[in-house]
């Protein structure tokens, strides 16, 4: 999307227009050529990828009974070493596994700030309105938004790597319903991907956008997440006050 994405046109921002006119999941099916081009664009941006499971109806292709993350996890346990930006290997995977989703391993070239969708939409509009450089952004399913940033790397002095509850890896994602910071040892599902229930993962801003420093986005994202949490908490209180009528 262009540089004016998120700016107003009349009384409505392009950001709002985009979310209103999003096509239905079944209309976003990506043909093999377009899918391969999108994957190669990610690799060209330096972000390593590896094959992942895909949905089979409402189940996961891994056939694990009660799979906790259906269609959202890598196929191989060796995904960290398997992840690559080699275009020939990616083409082989894409052509031999036409239904496979793909993950991108974080913490090497890039990190991902993963936030609730409502908070992410609010934050993205604020960032763009403030002319802050925003990198690739994706929507995952119907509840999360992914902000791709440059990685903080692996500091020579480990004391420079702050211990933070935002740091997230696949086994602990459910422990972080607010913001999740995917860095070393983590991954996210990469567009284009399909999820059970006719949901998908798709780009809002593609991988051609340069990766920003995560700290330039962090304050706006954390503020939006805090507002989202306050709204959710108030909604729960309002629901509780209605759900239990006073006895007479």
GIURUR-V25805 format. One record per backbone hydrogen bond with DSSP energy under -1.0 kcal/mol. NH is the residue of the N-H (numbers start at 0). CO is the residue of the C=O. E is the energy in kcal/mol with one decimal. If there is no record, write none. Layout:
BEGIN
nh:NH co:CO e:E
nh:NH co:CO e:E
END
This chain:
BEGIN
nh:4 co:1 e:-1.7
nh:6 co:3 e:-2.4
nh:8 co:11 e:-2.3
nh:11 co:8 e:-1.4
nh:13 co:6 e:-2.0
nh:16 co:12 e:-2.2
nh:17 co:13 e:-2.7
nh:18 co:14 e:-1.9
nh:19 co:15 e:-1.9
nh:20 co:16 e:-2.0
nh:26 co:23 e:-1.6
nh:27 co:24 e:-1.7
nh:34 co:30 e:-2.9
nh:35 co:31 e:-2.4
nh:36 co:32 e:-2.2
nh:37 co:33 e:-2.3
nh:38 co:34 e:-2.1
nh:39 co:35 e:-2.5
nh:40 co:36 e:-1.9
nh:41 co:37 e:-1.5
nh:42 co:38 e:-2.0
nh:43 co:39 e:-2.6
nh:44 co:40 e:-1.3
nh:45 co:42 e:-1.8
nh:46 co:41 e:-1.9
nh:48 co:83 e:-2.4
nh:49 co:102 e:-2.1
nh:51 co:100 e:-3.3
nh:52 co:72 e:-2.8
nh:55 co:58 e:-2.5
nh:58 co:55 e:-2.0
nh:60 co:53 e:-2.1
nh:62 co:59 e:-1.7
nh:66 co:63 e:-1.6
nh:71 co:68 e:-2.1
nh:74 co:50 e:-1.9
nh:81 co:77 e:-2.2
nh:82 co:78 e:-2.0
nh:83 co:48 e:-2.2
nh:89 co:85 e:-2.2
nh:90 co:86 e:-2.4
nh:91 co:87 e:-1.9
nh:92 co:88 e:-2.5
nh:93 co:89 e:-2.8
nh:94 co:90 e:-2.2
nh:95 co:91 e:-2.3
nh:96 co:92 e:-2.1
nh:99 co:96 e:-1.4
nh:102 co:49 e:-2.7
nh:103 co:187 e:-2.3
nh:104 co:47 e:-1.1
nh:105 co:185 e:-2.1
nh:106 co:109 e:-3.3
nh:110 co:148 e:-1.9
nh:111 co:181 e:-1.8
nh:112 co:146 e:-2.8
nh:113 co:179 e:-3.2
nh:114 co:144 e:-2.7
nh:116 co:142 e:-2.1
nh:119 co:115 e:-2.8
nh:120 co:116 e:-2.6
nh:121 co:117 e:-1.7
nh:122 co:118 e:-2.6
nh:123 co:119 e:-2.8
nh:124 co:120 e:-1.9
nh:125 co:121 e:-1.9
nh:126 co:122 e:-2.8
nh:127 co:123 e:-2.4
nh:128 co:124 e:-2.2
nh:129 co:125 e:-1.6
nh:130 co:127 e:-1.5
nh:131 co:126 e:-2.5
nh:136 co:204 e:-2.0
nh:137 co:145 e:-2.3
nh:138 co:201 e:-2.7
nh:139 co:143 e:-2.6
nh:140 co:199 e:-2.7
nh:142 co:139 e:-1.1
nh:143 co:139 e:-1.5
nh:144 co:114 e:-2.9
nh:145 co:137 e:-3.2
nh:146 co:112 e:-2.8
nh:147 co:135 e:-2.6
nh:148 co:110 e:-2.5
nh:149 co:211 e:-3.2
nh:150 co:108 e:-1.6
nh:159 co:156 e:-2.5
nh:160 co:157 e:-1.5
nh:161 co:159 e:-1.0
nh:166 co:163 e:-1.5
nh:167 co:180 e:-2.7
nh:171 co:168 e:-2.4
nh:174 co:171 e:-1.5
nh:175 co:172 e:-2.0
nh:179 co:113 e:-2.6
nh:180 co:165 e:-4.4
nh:181 co:111 e:-3.0
nh:185 co:182 e:-1.8
nh:187 co:103 e:-1.5
nh:189 co:101 e:-3.2
nh:192 co:200 e:-1.6
nh:194 co:198 e:-2.9
nh:200 co:192 e:-2.4
nh:201 co:138 e:-2.0
nh:203 co:136 e:-3.2
nh:204 co:136 e:-2.2
nh:208 co:205 e:-1.7
nh:215 co:212 e:-1.7
nh:216 co:213 e:-1.3
nh:217 co:213 e:-1.5
nh:220 co:216 e:-2.4
nh:221 co:217 e:-2.9
nh:222 co:218 e:-2.3
nh:223 co:219 e:-2.1
nh:224 co:220 e:-2.3
nh:225 co:221 e:-2.3
nh:226 co:222 e:-2.3
nh:227 co:223 e:-2.3
nh:228 co:224 e:-2.5
nh:229 co:225 e:-2.4
nh:230 co:226 e:-2.3
nh:231 co:227 e:-2.5
nh:232 co:228 e:-2.6
nh:233 co:229 e:-2.4
nh:234 co:230 e:-2.3
nh:235 co:231 e:-2.1
nh:236 co:232 e:-2.1
nh:237 co:233 e:-2.6
nh:238 co:234 e:-2.3
nh:239 co:235 e:-2.5
nh:240 co:236 e:-2.2
nh:241 co:237 e:-1.2
nh:242 co:238 e:-2.4
nh:243 co:239 e:-1.2
END
